[in-house]
Amino acid sequence: MTAWKQTIEWTDWNGGGLERLSILHNDEGVFAEGVVTGQFEAGKYDLTYRLVIDPHWRVRDVRVQIANGPRLHILSDGRGRWVDGNSSEISDLAGCIDVDIAATPFTNTLPIRRLEQKTGVAEDINAAYVSLPDLIVEPVKQRYTKLAENRFLYESLSTGFSAELEVDDDGIVLDYPGVFRRLS
């Protein structure tokens, strides 16, 4: 496999937030670090996250920090078992393979890459959803349908929200209508 390194930037749909993500992909897996500035009802926030992902695009280590606020560290065995930073099992997340951090479109890449779907195929997944600004993690049901080579329908089966995502050849979101758009 050819290793690659990439830096990506997104803005939220209204242009008030910004994310800068650095990704390193090699034979050992994927290492991703993001810095996000955004706006929620409660006000502005600054967030950093770090993901360690195995070569099959399964999340193994998740670290999220709100500046001057909560911090989250959870780990997965890549098969649906999660523990916190103190190695205590998080039974609510049993069966979740992916993580979905509310602040970033990058976490949509994880199931898109991991599932390796054929066009027209829909797959339901369980994801560990990290809400903002409190960093509470809860299981959610989601569906990804591959509509075309670089287009996916994302559906939150928990909330009814859906969006067609345009991705690049690496499965990284270019356009998430109404939510995020890629700058670089």
N, C-alpha and C positions, 0 to 999 in steps of 0.2 A: 504494500500500500504506500502511496505517496503521502507524506506528511504535509499539512498545510496550516497556515496561520492567517487569521483574518481579523480585521477590526471593522465593526459595523456600528452605524448610528441610526437610531429611529427618533422620531418626534411623535408626540401624541397627535391625534387628529386635529386638535385646535392650535397646535404649535406652542403650547405652554409648557410642555415637558420635553425632556431629552434623555436618551439612553446612549451610552457608549459601551460596547461589548467587545471583549477580546476573546477569541477562540483559538485554541491550539488543538489540532486533531492529528493523532499519530497512531502507531500500532498498539499502544497501551490504552487508547481511548480518547476522550475529549475532556479538555479542561476549559471552562468558560468563566470569565469574570466580567461582571457588569456593574456600571454605576448609573443610577437613575435619579433624575430630579423630576418630580411630578406634583400634581395638585389633586387633592381630594376635598370632599366637603369640609373636613376638619382643618384644611389648610395645606400649605406646601410641605413636601417631605423630600429628604435625600435618603437614598437607599443604596446599599452595595449587596451584591450576591456573588457566590462562587459555587459552581457545580462541578463535580467530578462524575464523569459518565464513562461506563465501560465500552469496549469496542463494539458491542451490540446495541448501543444507544440506550442502555438502562442506567438510570440514575443510581449512584452509589453514595454520594455525599452532598448535602445541601447546607449552605450557610447563607443566612440573610441577616442584614443589620440595618435598622433605621437609625440614622444619625441622631445621637442623643436620645435614643429610644430603645425599643425591644430588639432582641437578638434571637435568632433561631438557628439551631444546629440539629439536623436529623440525618440518619444514615439508613441505607437500604441494602439488602442482600441481592437486589436486582431481580428477585422472584416474588416480591410482595410482602416481605417482612421488614418492618421499620423499627428503629430504636432512636431514642434521643441521645444527646451528647453524653449522658451518663450511662448509656447502654441499657436503659429501661425500655422494654417493648412498648410500642404504641399500637395497641390492638385495634383501634378505630381505623388505622390505615392498612390493615391486613388486606392483601390482594391488589393494592395500588402499586403499579410499576412506574408510572410517570409522576412528575411533579409539575404543578401549574402555578407559577408565581404571578399574581395579578398584575404586577408592574411591568412585565416584559413579554413581548411576543416570541422571544427565543424559546420559551418552554413549549410552544406549539411544535417546534422542530423535533422535539424528543420522540413523540409518537409517530410523527410523519416519517422520520428516519427508521425508527425501530420496527414499524409495522411492514414496511416495504410492500405496500398495497399495489394491486393491479387496478387500472382505471375501471370505475364503476363499482368497486368494492367498498362497503361500509363496515367499519369495525367499532364496536363499543369497548371502551376502556374505563378503568377506575384510576383516578388521579388524586394525588395528595395536593389539595388546593391551599395555597398560602394567601390569606386575605391581608389587605392593607387598611389602616396602618398598624394594626395590632399583631400581625404575623401569627394569627391563629390558623392551624392546619386542620383541615377536615376532608374526608373522602367525598369525591364528586364523580358522577357518571358523565362521560363524554362520548361523543361519536365523531369519528373522522371518516369522510368519504372522499376517495380520490376521484375528482371530476375529469381531470385531464393531467397531462404530464406534470405541469407546475401549478395546479389549482386543486384545492381541497375545500370541502365543506366541513367546517367545525361546528359542532352542536353541543351545547351544554344541556344534557338530559335532565340535570337537576333544576335548571332555571328556565329553560326554553329559549335561551339566547342562541343565535346562530350567525355565522358569517362565512363568506367565501374568502379564503386566503390564497393570495398569489405568492408563490415561493420561488427562490432561485434554484439553480441546479443542485445546490447542496441541501435543499429543503428548508432554507432559512427565509422567514417571512419578508416579503417585499412590501405587501400592502394588506392591511387588516382594516377594511372599510369601517369608518366611524370610530376607530380606536387608535391604530398606529399606522405610520407610513415611514418607509425607509428613506434615509438621507444618503447613505453611502454603503 
